[in-house]
Amino acid sequence: MPTVFFLVLRRLRNPLIILVFVYAVAVLGLTLIPGVDDQGRPWRMDFFHAFYFVSFMGSTIGFGEIPYAFTDEQRFWVLVCIYISVFAWLYAIGTALAMIQDPSFRYAVTHNSFSRDVRRIVEPFFVVCGYGDTGRLLVQGLIVRGIRAVVLDHDQDRINHLKLANLDIFVPGLLADAADPANLITAGLKHRRCIGVVALTNSDHVNLKIAITGKLLNPDLRVICRSEIHDFGINMESFGTDDIVNPFDLFADRLAMALHSPASYIIHHWLTSPPGSPLKEPLYAPRGQWVLCGYGRFGKVVQQYLSFEGVEATIIEADPVKTNAPDDAILGRGTEAVTLRQAGIEQAVGVVAGTDDDANNLSILMTAKELNPDLFAVGRQNKQENHAIFEAAQLNLVMERSDIIARTVITLITNPLLAEFLRGMDTEDDEEAINILASRISGLVGENVPVTWTVDATKAASPALAIQLFQGASVTINQIMIDPSDREQSLPCIPLLLKHEGAIQLLPAGDTTLAHGDRILFCGHRTAARRMTATTVNHNALAYVTGRPQVDGLLGWWRAKSANAAKTRAQPRGDPAS
């Protein structure tokens, strides 16, 4: 605010000096010109009455001649002062209006207001750099989950969109270059409640600079970066960027997963979809000859992953020299039937429209489906506003970059264990176990996507469970899955992952004994998550499901701690020599 205050003083210095001078001369003249009172005796106006009269005269209010009627000399002086003050005020008001319309002044006011809003945040928040399609989806997802965000973007239209967005929690936004460290600091990079920075701009170079700034100025921050160029991704990884999200790699990996493990693909889709959304049917991508239209960054990655799966793809590229396409690539955009026939579309089993133009991609797919209605159609959607068109096209698989990045980042932020489970499942070779898991999830949740949650066996997150484990009691995964309202029933959920002392165990057995500090990832019904939370935090509920005597809260914890310490002291010490 001092910046704005001094900026106002500097811009209005001349008008204020003129106004002060005009008022001072008018007041002085009224005190020097003699008048008469109501008895006809000589009288001179004092400074207070003169200033009072000039104040309402200069503002054209006009309360009349006070305290006595003026003489002709006084009225002549007042007449002169009226015109002078009017011109002075017009100059001052014009200067003030010009200052308000000045972009630099408006930016200073906005910058100070933004800085004040950020300083007032008392909840943990993320700094989101870039509010395009991906940024909007991410901010909406964070707000729905009760996580605050602060936005930086260099596009005024995007900031205006943020201000007009109907969000449940206020999100401060600033028109600024996120690559400038000063702007990141203003956005809360060093704020005590800032827990991370997400770089989602369209430039990998800018995202790289944001990541470097975040790690250097606040090493404890979690930094998540979008990167579509592998060289930049490697650079980001080299100095400790926590998570790097490449939408092309992620989609190509999912497409390859649909080829070799449809169950893994559908589990991944279910667990990363918004809870409560309809459960999608499994996707079976056929093997055989594919046609790939567009050999840019996306096309190269898709061709590489298809090659890993032993699937051959015929490439169609409009500029093979620029994209360094293979020698056998067919020249063309793929929107023409003759080009698609030359690529063998009538004998192909799948087609990928992967150019950077949505209209061309839809044209490619529609033409290809006319030539071969049985094709497995994959389309790249570049802009989120074209979602309705791509949905109407009824494609088998759509690569929507913003949606892929937003889902991945939300998963990394809100449920890190889920991200570890999905990475572990990608390397799982037991296809039968994955198929069984998909069937179990589908049987549990019915028609809607399951929710995922984590149970932390710590005093802060699960006090009742932590006390039992600290006392040395044996608590298994099956026991915390018992319904706390009916010990004969199990909650509708599945344990997906157990993390014990840094080691990961996928699909842990129900009879696995828990230890203090363990973290368990579950998926299932929302009601199961609420009831399991009640079990792990409520001593009576946990005692009921385990069949043990009740533990009396903090007193029980203190007794357990004392008994454990005594037991430790009573144990014989080992031979120092050993």
Secondary structure, 3 states (H helix, E strand, C coil): CHHHHHHHHHHCHHHHHHHHHHHHHHHHHHHHCCEECCCCCEECCCHHHHHHHHHHHHCCCCCCCCCCCCCHHHHHHHHHHHHHHHHHHHHHHHHHHHHHHCHHHHHHHHHHHHHHHHHCCCCCEEEEECCCHHHHHHHHHHHHCCCEEEEEECCHHHHHHHHHCCCCCCCCEEECCCCCHHHHHHCCCCCCCEEEEEECCCCHHHHHHHHHHHHHHCCCCEEEEECCCHHHHHHHHHCCCCEEECHHHHHHHHHHHHHHCHHHHHHHHHHHCCCCCECCCCCCCCCCCEEEECCCHHHHHHHHHHHHCCCCEEEEECCHHHHCCCCCCEECCCCCHHHHHHCCCCCCCEEEECCCCHHHHHHHHHHHHHHCCCCEEEEEECCHHHHHHHHHCCCCEEEEHHHHHHHHHHHHHHCHHHHHHHHHHHCCCCHHHHHHHHHHHHHHHCCECCEEEEEECCCCCCHHHHHHHHCCCCCEHHHHCEECCEEEEECCEEEEEEEECCEEEECCCCCCECCCCCEEEEEECHHHHHHHHHHHHCHHHHHHHHCCCCCCHHHHHHHHHHHHHHHHHHCCCCCCCC
